[in-house]
């Protein structure tokens, strides 16, 4: 799943879109969709996922097949080592060339009602009656 953030610059009327890949902390297969910088078909590709805060690899796989769709490519795998509420960096390499780089966020919340404070903030209720003048 992709999460899009778009904004428009008023001076030059340019549209910038920033997106990140959203994965869940589950043991089943998940799909990464991406558009590479360049594409070399028929080679082997290295998929590397690193924890952004510790800079340690949590997933490293060399594959020979990445599925092609009309305008993008997909890679399916079970990312069992990722943990919830952590950011990761994704790199896909063809040989030594980086063909795709992105950010991953792991959450089990639904994207439409995602809240960074889910289960953390409890509203304070009080019976104090103040008079404002």
N, C-alpha and C positions, 0 to 999 in steps of 0.2 A: 504494500500500500504506500502511496506517496502522499506527502503532506505539502501543500503549496502555500507560499506566501508571496503575494504580488503587490507591487506598489508602482505608482506612476510618478516620474519626475516631471515637474511642471514646466521647467525651462526648455528642455529639448523634447519633451513628450515621448520619452523612452519608457518602455515597460521592462522592469526587471522582475524575474520570477526566481525565488529561492525555494528549493524543495529539499526534502530529506526523506530517506526511506524509513518507514515505520515497520518494525518487526515485533513479534510477541515472544514471551518467554514460554515457549511450548516445545514439545519434542517432535511434532509432526513437520512435514515439509512445508517450507515457505518459498515464495517466489520473489526474486529480485528482478525488476524491470529497469533497463538502462539503455541509454543512447551513447555509444562510445565516441571518443575523440577521433579515432581512426579504427579501421577494422581490417584485420589480416585473417582471412578464412583458412581453415585447415591446419592451424597450429595448435599448440597447447596454451592454456590460459591459467594463470595463477590467481586465485581469489584469496585476498588477505583481509581479515577483519581484526582491528586493534581496538582495545579499550582506550578511549581518549584520555582518561585521567591517569592511568598507569602506564600507557604506551606499550602494553604487552599484547602479543598476538593471542586471540581467543579462537580464531578459525584460520586455517591455512590449508588450502586444497588446490591441487593441480588437476585440471580437467581438460579434455580434448573436445568436448561438445558443449556448445552454448546454443540454445534454440533461437532461431531467427523468426521474427514476425514482420509485418509490413514495414514499420518504421522504427522498431526497437528490438532489443534482444532480451531474452529472459534466462535466468539461471535458477534452478530449483535445488534446494538443499535443506537439511534439518540443522538449524543453528542451535544446537543444544547447550552450548557453553555461554550464550549471552544471558545477561541478567536484567531484570526490570529496572527502569528509571536510570539507565546509564547510557551515555552517548558513546558511539563507536565510529571509527573511520573505516571506510571500505575502499580498497584498491583492487583493480583488476589489471593484471599485467599480461602482455603478450611478449614473451621473451624478457627483455629488460625494459621495454617501453610501457609506460602507464597509459592504458587506453581508457580508463574510467576511474574517477575518484569522487567519493561522496561521503555524506554523513548518515549514520544510522542512529535511530533512537528506539529503545526497546520499552514497550509499555503494553499492559494487558487491558487498558481502558479503551473504550471505543473512541475513535477520533472525533466524532461529531460532538461529544460532550466531555472531551478531555479537560481535566483541571489539574494544574500542578499541585494544588493543595488537597487533592482527593484523600479523605480520611485523616488529614493533618490538622485542619482548622475546625474548631467548634465555636459557634457563635455564643457570646456571653449574654445571658439574660439576667436582668436585674429589676428590682421593684423600686429603685430610687426614683423619686420624682423631683426633677429640677425645674425651676421656673426661669425661663430665659426672657430677658428684657431687652 
